[in-house]
Amino acid sequence: FKCIARATCSNFKGVRMLKEKIVALLNDQIALEDYSANLYLAMSSWANSQKLSGAAAFLESHSDDEHSHMRKLLTYLNETGARAVFSEMSKPPCEYASIKEAFEKVMEHEKMITEKINHLVDTCLSEKDFATFHFLQWYVAEQHEEEFLFQSILDKIDIIGTDGRGLFMIDSEIGKLANK
């Protein structure tokens, strides 16, 4: 997910320039959000192949959310006179042993994203970039919501189980979360 970040400002007279360190981290976050969107889309395809239409719809919707998060970062970079630089993306996994394993992988991924956001926020504070720090507060709150959401799905899987009708109930419950 490494990006080469270049801050360019020739067309943005009077626009605040970000430090290269911050631009590089924001570009890395753009790459992570893009990867997240593709990961959830691949998971949606897997869920569809397993006849889990509720989980498939939820994961596809979540993919759209991740693209939105990426675009928000891209817009911020553009508004500050910096430039988003896209990097080559790794292929996301597309096979899972069970719905529980798929959502465990989602939870691991979201925890990693939280760590990256927290590092970015911490760097903004140490660099005294308070505008970017303020901008990132939305992502901090979003990550709290994401981890809570995915932990609640895992909790439901544990409570209901995935044997027989349990899998149908889990898929229905997850489907209700699509587009919320």
N, C-alpha and C positions, 0 to 999 in steps of 0.2 A: 504494500500500500504506500510505498514511498513515492512522493512527488517531488519534482524539482520546482521550487516556488520562485517566481520572479515577480517582484512588485514593479508595475509599470504605471506611469502617471502622466504620460505626455498628452493625453486627451482629456485629462481631468484636472484642470487648473483649479487650485483652491480646495481640492479634496484632500482630506487627511490621509496621509500615508501610514500604513501599518509597518511595523518592524518585520524584517524578513523571517525571523523566527516564528512570529505569529502567523504570517502568511503561509509558511510551510506547514504549520500545525493545522490551520484551517483547510488547506488543500488535502492533507492527510485525512481529515475528518470528512471531507467531501467524498474521498475515495471509499471510506468506511461506510458512509451512508448509501452510496451507490452499490457497494457489495451487499449491504444488508437488504436492499430492495431486491437484488437478484437472488440472494439466498432465500428470501421468503417466497419469491415467485417459483423457484425450483421446488421448495417445500410444498407449495400449493399444487404444483403438477404431480408431485409424489402422492399427496393426499387424494387428488382426483383419481389417480391410478388405483388407489386402495378403496375407492367408492366412499370416501369421507368428504362428502360435498360441503358440509358445514365448515370443517377445518380448511378445506380448499378455498372457500369464499373468504374466510377470515384471513388466511395467510396472503391471499391476493390483495385484499384491501390493505393489509399491513404493508405490503410491498409498495403500494401507492403512497402510503404515509411516509415511508422511508425516502422515496423519491422527492416528496415534498420537503422533507428535512434537508436533503441535499441541495435543492433549489434555493432554499432559504439561506444557506451558507454561501452559495454562489452569488446570490443577489447582494449579500453583505460585502463580500469581497469586491464586487463591481462598484458598489456605492462608495467604498473607501479608496478607490483608485488602484486597487490591486487586481490581480488576474488569477482566475482559477486555472490550474494546469491539471489535466486529467492523466491518470496513469493506467497502465495495463492492469486488468483485474483478474484475480484468480477465479477459476471455475468453482462455484459453490457445490457442496455435496448434494447428491440427489437421491440417495437411497437411505432408508431408515428401517430398522427392524420392527418398529412399532410407533404408534402415535405418541406414546410416552417418551420414547427416545428422541423423536423429532422435537418435542417441546422442551426436553432437557437441553438439547443442543441450542435451541432458541434462547433459553435462559442463560446458558454459558456465554453465548454471543452478546446478549444484552448487558451482562455484567462486564464484559470486556469493553463494550462501547461506553458504559458508565465510567470505567477507569480512564479511558481516553478523553472523555469530556472533562472529567475532574482534573486531569493533567493539563489540559488546555486552559481551563479556568485558573488553575494555580499559576501557570506561566503568565497569563494576562496580569494577574496580581503582581507577580515578581517584576514584570516589565512595566508596571504602572499603566497598562492599557485598559483604563476603566470603561471606555466605551464598548470595547469588545467583551470585557467582563460582563457588563450589563446585558449586552446582546445574548451572551451564552446562558444567562439565567433561565431562559425558556427551555434550553436543552437540558439543564440540570433538573428542572421540574419534570420534563418529559421523560427522562430516564427513570426517575422515581416511579412515575406512572407505568412505564413499560415493565419494570421489574415486578411491580405489584401485580400487574395484569397477568404476566406469564407465570408468576408463582401461584396465583389463584387458579389458573388453568391446571398446573401440575397438582395442586391440592385436590381439585375436583377429580382428576384422573385417579389419584390415590384413593379417594373416598368412594367413588362410584365403581372403579375398576374397569377393565377393558374386556372382560369375558362376556360373551354372548350379547345380551341387551345392553350391558354396560358401555360397550363401544358405541352403540347407536345413541345412547343417552349423552355420552361425552361429545360425540360429533354434533349432536343437536345443540348442546350448551355452547360449544365453541362457535357454531354457526350463528347463534344469537348475538355474538360479539362483533360480527362483521359489520363494517360501516358505522360503528358507534363512535 
